[in-house]
């Protein structure tokens, strides 16, 4: 019997990346919903949607990710990233469904000097991170089956992201200032989508029932400056990149200076092969050329 899988955030980078490879997993009956079918900013809409629908798996890719805007307009971030997640965790538990919730490296304060493990203390330094952390915590209070997957620096051939912004600006300008003192690991959404399917298959195969948190990003470490330089090198774009400090590019929301995630737990627990970030960037750039 096919497992019924709901994916929220169908128009986001990860939702579109999951849809792109869904045909490779015929054991799942996939339903993709966006804001027009399931509006996470409206509590009543969530109740009404699930009154007549049940699923074996809920993959929550939806989030309010406008990090700077959240500082001045916190209500929508609180609703989507926290209260709606709490609501879906209750629904997942009631339906005995597996909940896969996507979270962020921004739950950490960025003061580490080695990659963050899942059990490291959380201490978000902006409102977006605070709301995502509250979403995580609400899942652990309710205790549905499933997993929280923290990721970082997500990009893809879809939507708006750093890679596509650099490609556009690199063609428009001769010089570009990019921050070099924020360090992390880029994540190609296509790799995360495949990891989710692989984890889900093993979940059903081996009956992993306990709720756990995992970290997933591509392997390797870089700054935004390194990332931009590599995008231009691989794309043969001749734009000079100037390294600048965070203080030279002030934003409403603070960003962690170091947000590298340790992936040992997810690699060992699910026997995942995780690609190096430059290799996955090359894959994404090839996909963009096809569009």
VENCORNOR-V79506 format. One record per helix or strand. SS is the DSSP state (a for helix, b for strand). FROM is the first residue (numbers start at 1). LEN is the number of residues. If there is no record, write none. Layout:
BEGIN
ss=<SS:SS>
from=<FROM:FROM>
len=<LEN:LEN>
END
This chain:
BEGIN
ss=<b:a:b:a:b:a:a:b:a:b:a:b:b:a:b:b:b:a:b:b:b:a:b:a:b:b:a:b:a>
from=<3:13:28:43:57:67:74:98:105:116:127:145:154:162:175:183:187:189:212:219:222:224:240:246:258:261:264:276:277>
len=<6:12:6:9:4:6:21:7:3:1:16:7:2:11:5:2:2:18:4:1:2:12:5:3:1:1:7:1:14>
END
